[in-house]
Amino acid sequence: MRKILAAMAVLVCGFGVLVAEEFGGTIKKVDGDKITVQKRGAKKGEKGEEVTLTVAKDAKITKGKFNKEEKKVEPGEALEGGLKNEVFSKEVNARITEDGGKVTAISVFQFGKKKKE
């Protein structure tokens, strides 16, 4: 019986990992707890589908930072106000994690070089 329960626990955990999806895109609109996202296409410069997603209440909304060694965007410091932050008043690039039909994490970032102060 213990072996069956252990096997079921491993199966459930493995399935949960498979359900989560991480993708890049442009957040075009924020309306309450819903976001409209233009996903990136498979090839550079290509646009993917436009989807509307629900953001979980406990979603982590952060300013993303680019890791040069691994060449990917990682979460940085939390954005004050979450989806109500002024950064969402216009279109913004983001790395989005969706799990079980809800967005669980958003890392906002900008392409290009930083402006000199």
Secondary structure, 3 states (H helix, E strand, C coil): CHHHHHHHHHHHHHHHHHHCEEEEEEEEEEECCEEEEEEECCCCCCEEEEEEEEEEEEEEEEEEEEECCCCEEEEEEECCCHHHCHHHHCCEEEEEEEECCEEEEEEEECCCCCCCC
